[in-house]
Amino acid sequence: MRIEHTTVGIVGAGPAGLMLSHLLALAGIASVAVDARTRSEIENTHRAGILEHDSVRLLVDSGVSDRVLREGHEHRGIRLRFDGADHRIDFQRLAGASTWLYPQTAVFADLADARARDGGDVRFDGRDTAVDRLTGDEPVLRFTDADGIEAELRCDYLVGADGSRGLCRAQVPAEHRTQYFREYPFAWFGFLAAAPVSAPELIYARSEHGFALVSQRTETVQRMYFQCDPGARVEDWSDERIWEEMRRRLAGGDGFELRAGPILEKTVLPFRSFVQEPLRYGRMLLAGDAAHTVPPTGAKGLNLALADVRVLAEILERAVRQRDPGPLDDYTPRALARVWKAQHFSYWMTTMLHRDERGDGFDERRRLGELAGIVASEAGARYLAEGYTGWPAAVPV
């Protein structure tokens, strides 16, 4: 077995792991990121991406890439559609900020290119990954590399950025962790279509038939979703049936026209909210989906991961400079302050916009009243705009 040493070992080389590696490199701190997937596998796992304004600034100002500004689509608002009509939430007027439509695969590609450009140590296709000695002075990350060579990476600190199905969060003994979990009685049926743009901004629609989201990918390819049963099967939904269902949920008397085309990809996305506390166990720290997941309604998942590692990079730098793990104590409270705000925002958006078959007529009318109150209230609309575009970065304690 090959024995290696580094300052920070990172399990996971998705956007969270690569951004952390990049930020540490800017501070002169060595790291190695290991992922069980190949670069191609990650780059071809299509996921939507709405970036908050601070996430865009992090990519650009840290020197990753400015491609998001050149090829991303700035959105200065969204449209809430209910009772058959659109109601615009103006982000710029209400919050002085925008979001950017930029796929998560593009964020990953930018980060992977930046790490390659800067000589970063990233090991894709690292199989049989395991971690050990988390409460000691030298945590260990073991894996078999892409050439079939077994390696033991000894590090000062270990970061689990390996997603909700990764190994790291499960290594925290049950008596040292608390898990908070919420499962929803619905899912999203997502599809990619070769079709023209139907609207310049995202449309979040609520109707008696359920939720629908009109989003974009490019001028000729669109990403859309509608609420479905968690047990729905993609093979039961023909192209014709999908478009019919979308039109039914977006119907209204305002002349809105949904522009259709051949469907290229279909998937069912379950909804979950999850947080594991604390985010530290010994010298291992959790970031991104390894620590928490949110429903996609509020567009918070990727943004939370980037916010986590922005805080974590600063804290790890302090620990390395001081030769003392004491600063790690600051990570959990600082990161969770934003995580729980995002959990509330995502839960609020989700329950307000989706139809719950377990409810009754009162619940339906109440939710419509809530939407009407949001669009009619300057304060309500501003709360939505501020939450959607992102809160300011956490201030160091």
One Martini backbone bead per residue (centre of mass of N, CA, C, O) as a GRO file, in nm:
protein
  397
    1MET     BB    1   0.096   0.036   0.022
    2ARG     BB    2   0.050   0.369  -0.030
    3ILE     BB    3   0.200   0.639   0.140
    4GLU     BB    4   0.043   0.952   0.236
    5HIS     BB    5   0.051   1.321   0.256
    6THR     BB    6  -0.168   1.576   0.402
    7THR     BB    7  -0.365   1.823   0.524
    8VAL     BB    8  -0.632   1.776   0.329
    9GLY     BB    9  -0.888   1.553   0.314
   10ILE     BB   10  -1.118   1.471   0.038
   11VAL     BB   11  -1.444   1.347   0.018
   12GLY     BB   12  -1.502   1.446  -0.278
   13ALA     BB   13  -1.537   1.585  -0.639
   14GLY     BB   14  -1.732   1.795  -0.638
   15PRO     BB   15  -1.815   2.113  -0.591
   16ALA     BB   16  -1.738   2.118  -0.291
   17GLY     BB   17  -1.457   1.980  -0.298
   18LEU     BB   18  -1.327   2.168  -0.518
   19MET     BB   19  -1.370   2.440  -0.379
   20LEU     BB   20  -1.207   2.377  -0.130
   21SER     BB   21  -0.941   2.314  -0.272
   22HIS     BB   22  -0.915   2.594  -0.401
   23LEU     BB   23  -0.919   2.771  -0.141
   24LEU     BB   24  -0.677   2.636  -0.007
   25ALA     BB   25  -0.470   2.704  -0.228
   26LEU     BB   26  -0.490   3.015  -0.187
   27ALA     BB   27  -0.370   2.959   0.120
   28GLY     BB   28  -0.142   2.724   0.095
   29ILE     BB   29  -0.311   2.446   0.110
   30ALA     BB   30  -0.302   2.117   0.114
   31SER     BB   31  -0.469   1.875  -0.106
   32VAL     BB   32  -0.697   1.584  -0.138
   33ALA     BB   33  -0.919   1.456  -0.386
   34VAL     BB   34  -1.176   1.197  -0.366
   35ASP     BB   35  -1.346   0.987  -0.616
   36ALA     BB   36  -1.549   0.724  -0.734
   37ARG     BB   37  -1.581   0.888  -0.975
   38THR     BB   38  -1.571   1.002  -1.273
   39ARG     BB   39  -1.562   1.279  -1.448
   40SER     BB   40  -1.774   1.196  -1.659
   41GLU     BB   41  -2.000   1.115  -1.463
   42ILE     BB   42  -2.037   1.394  -1.335
   43GLU     BB   43  -2.066   1.566  -1.606
   44ASN     BB   44  -2.330   1.362  -1.695
   45THR     BB   45  -2.499   1.464  -1.443
   46HIS     BB   46  -2.793   1.608  -1.464
   47ARG     BB   47  -2.833   1.939  -1.320
   48ALA     BB   48  -2.960   2.186  -1.193
   49GLY     BB   49  -2.901   2.565  -1.181
   50ILE     BB   50  -2.917   2.800  -0.912
   51LEU     BB   51  -2.749   3.100  -0.855
   52GLU     BB   52  -2.639   3.291  -0.635
   53HIS     BB   53  -2.472   3.580  -0.609
   54ASP     BB   54  -2.241   3.463  -0.418
   55SER     BB   55  -2.170   3.220  -0.597
   56VAL     BB   56  -2.074   3.380  -0.837
   57ARG     BB   57  -1.856   3.544  -0.691
   58LEU     BB   58  -1.687   3.300  -0.604
   59LEU     BB   59  -1.610   3.201  -0.886
   60VAL     BB   60  -1.485   3.472  -0.985
   61ASP     BB   61  -1.307   3.595  -0.744
   62SER     BB   62  -1.134   3.312  -0.708
   63GLY     BB   63  -1.064   3.214  -1.022
   64VAL     BB   64  -1.216   2.994  -1.169
   65SER     BB   65  -1.458   3.162  -1.336
   66ASP     BB   66  -1.652   3.364  -1.594
   67ARG     BB   67  -1.867   3.188  -1.750
   68VAL     BB   68  -2.131   3.258  -1.604
   69LEU     BB   69  -2.139   3.551  -1.735
   70ARG     BB   70  -2.131   3.450  -2.042
   71GLU     BB   71  -2.344   3.176  -2.026
   72GLY     BB   72  -2.529   3.266  -1.834
   73HIS     BB   73  -2.854   3.346  -1.680
   74GLU     BB   74  -2.997   3.624  -1.585
   75HIS     BB   75  -3.218   3.666  -1.297
   76ARG     BB   76  -3.454   3.926  -1.184
   77GLY     BB   77  -3.674   3.691  -1.152
   78ILE     BB   78  -3.999   3.559  -1.080
   79ARG     BB   79  -4.292   3.344  -1.130
   80LEU     BB   80  -4.611   3.339  -0.995
   81ARG     BB   81  -4.860   3.083  -1.057
   82PHE     BB   82  -5.208   3.162  -1.011
   83ASP     BB   83  -5.520   3.159  -1.118
   84GLY     BB   84  -5.401   3.188  -1.424
   85ALA     BB   85  -5.154   3.385  -1.322
   86ASP     BB   86  -4.903   3.619  -1.316
   87HIS     BB   87  -4.641   3.694  -1.056
   88ARG     BB   88  -4.392   3.917  -1.000
   89ILE     BB   89  -4.057   3.882  -0.869
   90ASP     BB   90  -3.839   4.151  -0.799
   91PHE     BB   91  -3.519   4.130  -0.717
   92GLN     BB   92  -3.388   4.406  -0.764
   93ARG     BB   93  -3.596   4.581  -0.609
   94LEU     BB   94  -3.606   4.402  -0.334
   95ALA     BB   95  -3.269   4.295  -0.318
   96GLY     BB   96  -3.037   4.375  -0.526
   97ALA     BB   97  -3.058   4.095  -0.697
   98SER     BB   98  -2.950   3.791  -0.854
   99THR     BB   99  -2.974   3.515  -1.063
  100TRP     BB  100  -2.832   3.206  -1.207
  101LEU     BB  101  -2.847   3.016  -1.491
  102TYR     BB  102  -2.645   2.723  -1.403
  103PRO     BB  103  -2.531   2.435  -1.431
  104GLN     BB  104  -2.379   2.206  -1.230
  105THR     BB  105  -2.195   2.088  -1.451
  106ALA     BB  106  -2.053   2.361  -1.506
  107VAL     BB  107  -1.937   2.405  -1.229
  108PHE     BB  108  -1.769   2.150  -1.226
  109ALA     BB  109  -1.599   2.205  -1.480
  110ASP     BB  110  -1.468   2.465  -1.379
  111LEU     BB  111  -1.330   2.336  -1.130
  112ALA     BB  112  -1.173   2.109  -1.270
  113ASP     BB  113  -1.012   2.298  -1.454
  114ALA     BB  114  -0.881   2.467  -1.226
  115ARG     BB  115  -0.730   2.235  -1.086
  116ALA     BB  116  -0.565   2.157  -1.337
  117ARG     BB  117  -0.436   2.436  -1.389
  118ASP     BB  118  -0.318   2.445  -1.068
  119GLY     BB  119  -0.233   2.145  -0.973
  120GLY     BB  120  -0.440   1.973  -0.853
  121ASP     BB  121  -0.533   1.704  -0.626
  122VAL     BB  122  -0.725   1.475  -0.819
  123ARG     BB  123  -0.912   1.162  -0.758
  124PHE     BB  124  -1.050   0.974  -0.971
  125ASP     BB  125  -1.165   0.660  -0.945
  126GLY     BB  126  -1.188   0.590  -0.621
  127ARG     BB  127  -1.193   0.298  -0.477
  128ASP     BB  128  -1.263   0.167  -0.174
  129THR     BB  129  -1.352   0.369   0.036
  130ALA     BB  130  -1.197   0.487   0.350
  131VAL     BB  131  -1.219   0.567   0.701
  132ASP     BB  132  -0.997   0.679   0.977
  133ARG     BB  133  -0.905   0.816   1.274
  134LEU     BB  134  -1.096   1.074   1.347
  135THR     BB  135  -0.993   1.126   1.668
  136GLY     BB  136  -0.722   1.181   1.581
  137ASP     BB  137  -0.424   1.339   1.449
  138GLU     BB  138  -0.452   1.120   1.182
  139PRO     BB  139  -0.632   1.085   0.946
  140VAL     BB  140  -0.779   0.835   0.717
  141LEU     BB  141  -0.751   0.764   0.358
  142ARG     BB  142  -0.881   0.499   0.169
  143PHE     BB  143  -0.778   0.368  -0.161
  144THR     BB  144  -0.833   0.293  -0.508
  145ASP     BB  145  -0.702   0.371  -0.783
  146ALA     BB  146  -0.720   0.392  -1.131
  147ASP     BB  147  -0.456   0.176  -1.129
  148GLY     BB  148  -0.499  -0.023  -0.865
  149ILE     BB  149  -0.378   0.137  -0.624
  150GLU     BB  150  -0.312   0.135  -0.300
  151ALA     BB  151  -0.412   0.390  -0.055
  152GLU     BB  152  -0.273   0.604   0.213
  153LEU     BB  153  -0.416   0.896   0.355
  154ARG     BB  154  -0.256   1.130   0.551
  155CYS     BB  155  -0.405   1.373   0.780
  156ASP     BB  156  -0.510   1.647   0.962
  157TYR     BB  157  -0.775   1.669   0.779
  158LEU     BB  158  -1.126   1.583   0.724
  159VAL     BB  159  -1.360   1.579   0.441
  160GLY     BB  160  -1.713   1.544   0.389
  161ALA     BB  161  -1.814   1.557   0.022
  162ASP     BB  162  -2.010   1.274  -0.057
  163GLY     BB  163  -2.293   1.304   0.001
  164SER     BB  164  -2.595   1.140   0.086
  165ARG     BB  165  -2.446   0.843  -0.009
  166GLY     BB  166  -2.212   0.843   0.159
  167LEU     BB  167  -1.974   0.754   0.421
  168CYS     BB  168  -1.914   0.977   0.640
  169ARG     BB  169  -2.172   1.027   0.816
  170ALA     BB  170  -2.177   0.715   0.913
  171GLN     BB  171  -1.908   0.744   1.103
  172VAL     BB  172  -2.090   0.861   1.306
  173PRO     BB  173  -2.189   0.792   1.593
  174ALA     BB  174  -2.501   0.785   1.720
  175GLU     BB  175  -2.416   0.927   2.003
  176HIS     BB  176  -2.285   1.186   1.812
  177ARG     BB  177  -2.576   1.225   1.676
  178THR     BB  178  -2.822   1.425   1.491
  179GLN     BB  179  -3.127   1.358   1.310
  180TYR     BB  180  -3.304   1.540   1.060
  181PHE     BB  181  -3.635   1.455   0.916
  182ARG     BB  182  -3.811   1.497   0.590
  183GLU     BB  183  -4.089   1.367   0.421
  184TYR     BB  184  -4.263   1.374   0.119
  185PRO     BB  185  -4.578   1.315  -0.068
  186PHE     BB  186  -4.377   1.401  -0.307
  187ALA     BB  187  -4.261   1.468  -0.641
  188TRP     BB  188  -4.052   1.501  -0.928
  189PHE     BB  189  -4.105   1.543  -1.272
  190GLY     BB  190  -3.838   1.531  -1.490
  191PHE     BB  191  -3.752   1.720  -1.796
  192LEU     BB  192  -3.603   1.711  -2.122
  193ALA     BB  193  -3.634   1.953  -2.394
  194ALA     BB  194  -3.673   2.012  -2.743
  195ALA     BB  195  -3.720   2.356  -2.696
  196PRO     BB  196  -3.833   2.647  -2.667
  197VAL     BB  197  -3.876   2.924  -2.502
  198SER     BB  198  -4.146   3.023  -2.280
  199ALA     BB  199  -3.968   3.196  -2.068
  200PRO     BB  200  -3.743   3.428  -1.921
  201GLU     BB  201  -3.850   3.298  -1.654
  202LEU     BB  202  -3.935   3.144  -1.389
  203ILE     BB  203  -4.212   2.914  -1.325
  204TYR     BB  204  -4.431   2.899  -1.044
  205ALA     BB  205  -4.688   2.658  -1.026
  206ARG     BB  206  -5.036   2.664  -0.910
  207SER     BB  207  -5.284   2.402  -0.884
  208GLU     BB  208  -5.533   2.167  -0.860
  209HIS     BB  209  -5.312   1.958  -1.003
  210GLY     BB  210  -5.048   2.110  -0.923
  211PHE     BB  211  -4.721   2.139  -0.971
  212ALA     BB  212  -4.504   2.369  -1.170
  213LEU     BB  213  -4.195   2.402  -1.375
  214VAL     BB  214  -4.044   2.663  -1.563
  215SER     BB  215  -3.748   2.615  -1.738
  216GLN     BB  216  -3.399   2.635  -1.835
  217ARG     BB  217  -3.102   2.592  -2.053
  218THR     BB  218  -3.155   2.686  -2.350
  219GLU     BB  219  -3.276   2.789  -2.652
  220THR     BB  220  -3.339   2.452  -2.722
  221VAL     BB  221  -3.330   2.363  -2.408
  222GLN     BB  222  -3.546   2.225  -2.153
  223ARG     BB  223  -3.642   2.249  -1.803
  224MET     BB  224  -3.889   2.043  -1.632
  225TYR     BB  225  -4.171   2.028  -1.389
  226PHE     BB  226  -4.377   1.795  -1.189
  227GLN     BB  227  -4.595   1.684  -0.981
  228CYS     BB  228  -4.570   1.366  -0.805
  229ASP     BB  229  -4.552   1.055  -0.730
  230PRO     BB  230  -4.302   0.872  -0.582
  231GLY     BB  231  -4.404   0.604  -0.762
  232ALA     BB  232  -4.340   0.696  -1.026
  233ARG     BB  233  -4.312   0.609  -1.379
  234VAL     BB  234  -4.159   0.692  -1.668
  235GLU     BB  235  -4.300   0.474  -1.862
  236ASP     BB  236  -4.601   0.610  -1.811
  237TRP     BB  237  -4.476   0.868  -1.975
  238SER     BB  238  -4.553   1.033  -2.231
  239ASP     BB  239  -4.512   1.303  -2.413
  240GLU     BB  240  -4.811   1.376  -2.438
  241ARG     BB  241  -4.880   1.354  -2.134
  242ILE     BB  242  -4.683   1.564  -2.028
  243TRP     BB  243  -4.787   1.814  -2.186
  244GLU     BB  244  -5.076   1.797  -2.084
  245GLU     BB  245  -5.008   1.839  -1.784
  246MET     BB  246  -4.867   2.112  -1.807
  247ARG     BB  247  -5.105   2.269  -1.931
  248ARG     BB  248  -5.303   2.222  -1.700
  249ARG     BB  249  -5.119   2.379  -1.480
  250LEU     BB  250  -5.093   2.655  -1.683
  251ALA     BB  251  -5.362   2.747  -1.707
  252GLY     BB  252  -5.522   3.041  -1.867
  253GLY     BB  253  -5.638   3.387  -1.954
  254ASP     BB  254  -5.335   3.522  -2.061
  255GLY     BB  255  -5.192   3.351  -2.312
  256PHE     BB  256  -5.017   3.133  -2.229
  257GLU     BB  257  -4.741   2.946  -2.393
  258LEU     BB  258  -4.640   2.623  -2.429
  259ARG     BB  259  -4.335   2.500  -2.554
  260ALA     BB  260  -4.278   2.223  -2.747
  261GLY     BB  261  -4.111   1.887  -2.757
  262PRO     BB  262  -3.889   1.665  -2.752
  263ILE     BB  263  -3.801   1.414  -2.523
  264LEU     BB  264  -3.479   1.331  -2.369
  265GLU     BB  265  -3.557   1.324  -2.049
  266LYS     BB  266  -3.631   1.120  -1.749
  267THR     BB  267  -3.739   1.185  -1.399
  268VAL     BB  268  -3.747   1.102  -1.045
  269LEU     BB  269  -3.776   1.330  -0.758
  270PRO     BB  270  -3.726   1.321  -0.445
  271PHE     BB  271  -3.829   1.443  -0.118
  272ARG     BB  272  -3.597   1.607   0.116
  273SER     BB  273  -3.513   1.658   0.462
  274PHE     BB  274  -3.174   1.720   0.602
  275VAL     BB  275  -2.991   1.692   0.925
  276GLN     BB  276  -2.663   1.688   1.067
  277GLU     BB  277  -2.561   1.672   1.410
  278PRO     BB  278  -2.285   1.765   1.393
  279LEU     BB  279  -2.018   1.874   1.155
  280ARG     BB  280  -1.836   1.728   1.378
  281TYR     BB  281  -1.572   1.461   1.406
  282GLY     BB  282  -1.316   1.549   1.527
  283ARG     BB  283  -1.131   1.570   1.212
  284MET     BB  284  -1.421   1.569   1.090
  285LEU     BB  285  -1.601   1.724   0.816
  286LEU     BB  286  -1.911   1.846   0.694
  287ALA     BB  287  -2.043   1.890   0.352
  288GLY     BB  288  -2.322   1.944   0.218
  289ASP     BB  289  -2.499   1.657   0.148
  290ALA     BB  290  -2.359   1.513   0.391
  291ALA     BB  291  -2.523   1.718   0.599
  292HIS     BB  292  -2.749   1.819   0.379
  293THR     BB  293  -3.094   1.849   0.266
  294VAL     BB  294  -3.313   1.979   0.004
  295PRO     BB  295  -3.548   2.090  -0.159
  296PRO     BB  296  -3.569   2.232  -0.489
  297THR     BB  297  -3.760   2.482  -0.471
  298GLY     BB  298  -3.534   2.700  -0.342
  299ALA     BB  299  -3.244   2.667  -0.464
  300LYS     BB  300  -3.010   2.548  -0.224
  301GLY     BB  301  -2.806   2.313  -0.244
  302LEU     BB  302  -2.546   2.428  -0.388
  303ASN     BB  303  -2.530   2.691  -0.220
  304LEU     BB  304  -2.478   2.554   0.052
  305ALA     BB  305  -2.217   2.412  -0.022
  306LEU     BB  306  -2.056   2.673  -0.086
  307ALA     BB  307  -2.098   2.802   0.193
  308ASP     BB  308  -1.959   2.591   0.361
  309VAL     BB  309  -1.666   2.604   0.224
  310ARG     BB  310  -1.614   2.898   0.283
  311VAL     BB  311  -1.604   2.858   0.590
  312LEU     BB  312  -1.411   2.610   0.606
  313ALA     BB  313  -1.158   2.736   0.483
  314GLU     BB  314  -1.116   2.947   0.704
  315ILE     BB  315  -1.098   2.748   0.946
  316LEU     BB  316  -0.864   2.573   0.841
  317GLU     BB  317  -0.659   2.798   0.825
  318ARG     BB  318  -0.651   2.858   1.125
  319ALA     BB  319  -0.567   2.573   1.219
  320VAL     BB  320  -0.303   2.557   1.059
  321ARG     BB  321  -0.163   2.817   1.161
  322GLN     BB  322  -0.204   2.729   1.481
  323ARG     BB  323  -0.182   2.423   1.533
  324ASP     BB  324  -0.512   2.398   1.587
  325PRO     BB  325  -0.843   2.256   1.621
  326GLY     BB  326  -1.026   2.468   1.765
  327PRO     BB  327  -1.170   2.625   1.518
  328LEU     BB  328  -1.374   2.388   1.448
  329ASP     BB  329  -1.602   2.479   1.649
  330ASP     BB  330  -1.722   2.706   1.448
  331TYR     BB  331  -1.862   2.555   1.213
  332THR     BB  332  -2.141   2.457   1.299
  333PRO     BB  333  -2.282   2.730   1.379
  334ARG     BB  334  -2.227   2.883   1.113
  335ALA     BB  335  -2.353   2.686   0.908
  336LEU     BB  336  -2.637   2.632   1.048
  337ALA     BB  337  -2.758   2.914   1.027
  338ARG     BB  338  -2.809   2.874   0.717
  339VAL     BB  339  -2.938   2.597   0.693
  340TRP     BB  340  -3.205   2.660   0.856
  341LYS     BB  341  -3.301   2.885   0.674
  342ALA     BB  342  -3.315   2.704   0.419
  343GLN     BB  343  -3.510   2.498   0.529
  344HIS     BB  344  -3.743   2.689   0.569
  345PHE     BB  345  -3.763   2.803   0.281
  346SER     BB  346  -3.806   2.530   0.136
  347TYR     BB  347  -4.056   2.442   0.294
  348TRP     BB  348  -4.232   2.685   0.230
  349MET     BB  349  -4.230   2.664  -0.079
  350THR     BB  350  -4.332   2.374  -0.097
  351THR     BB  351  -4.605   2.394   0.066
  352MET     BB  352  -4.726   2.636  -0.098
  353LEU     BB  353  -4.702   2.495  -0.408
  354HIS     BB  354  -4.821   2.226  -0.314
  355ARG     BB  355  -5.012   1.942  -0.333
  356ASP     BB  356  -5.194   1.782  -0.065
  357GLU     BB  357  -5.377   1.491  -0.046
  358ARG     BB  358  -5.420   1.506   0.280
  359GLY     BB  359  -5.588   1.734   0.250
  360ASP     BB  360  -5.810   2.009   0.210
  361GLY     BB  361  -5.992   2.279   0.127
  362PHE     BB  362  -5.863   2.461   0.335
  363ASP     BB  363  -5.567   2.425   0.248
  364GLU     BB  364  -5.601   2.531  -0.038
  365ARG     BB  365  -5.707   2.815   0.031
  366ARG     BB  366  -5.476   2.901   0.216
  367ARG     BB  367  -5.247   2.888   0.002
  368LEU     BB  368  -5.368   3.098  -0.185
  369GLY     BB  369  -5.364   3.320   0.029
  370GLU     BB  370  -5.060   3.323   0.063
  371LEU     BB  371  -4.986   3.403  -0.226
  372ALA     BB  372  -5.151   3.664  -0.234
  373GLY     BB  373  -4.996   3.797   0.002
  374ILE     BB  374  -4.716   3.805  -0.122
  375VAL     BB  375  -4.784   3.975  -0.392
  376ALA     BB  376  -4.928   4.219  -0.212
  377SER     BB  377  -4.655   4.232  -0.046
  378GLU     BB  378  -4.364   4.385   0.010
  379ALA     BB  379  -4.257   4.209   0.243
  380GLY     BB  380  -4.317   3.929   0.123
  381ALA     BB  381  -4.159   3.961  -0.144
  382ARG     BB  382  -3.886   4.025  -0.008
  383TYR     BB  383  -3.845   3.762   0.137
  384LEU     BB  384  -3.833   3.588  -0.116
  385ALA     BB  385  -3.601   3.738  -0.260
  386GLU     BB  386  -3.384   3.706  -0.037
  387GLY     BB  387  -3.393   3.394  -0.020
  388TYR     BB  388  -3.337   3.326  -0.323
  389THR     BB  389  -3.064   3.506  -0.359
  390GLY     BB  390  -2.949   3.536  -0.073
  391TRP     BB  391  -2.761   3.555   0.196
  392PRO     BB  392  -2.529   3.669   0.367
  393ALA     BB  393  -2.242   3.600   0.471
  394ALA     BB  394  -2.095   3.481   0.728
  395VAL     BB  395  -1.975   3.601   1.024
  396PRO     BB  396  -1.722   3.595   1.208
  397VAL     BB  397  -1.663   3.506   1.557
   0.00000   0.00000   0.00000
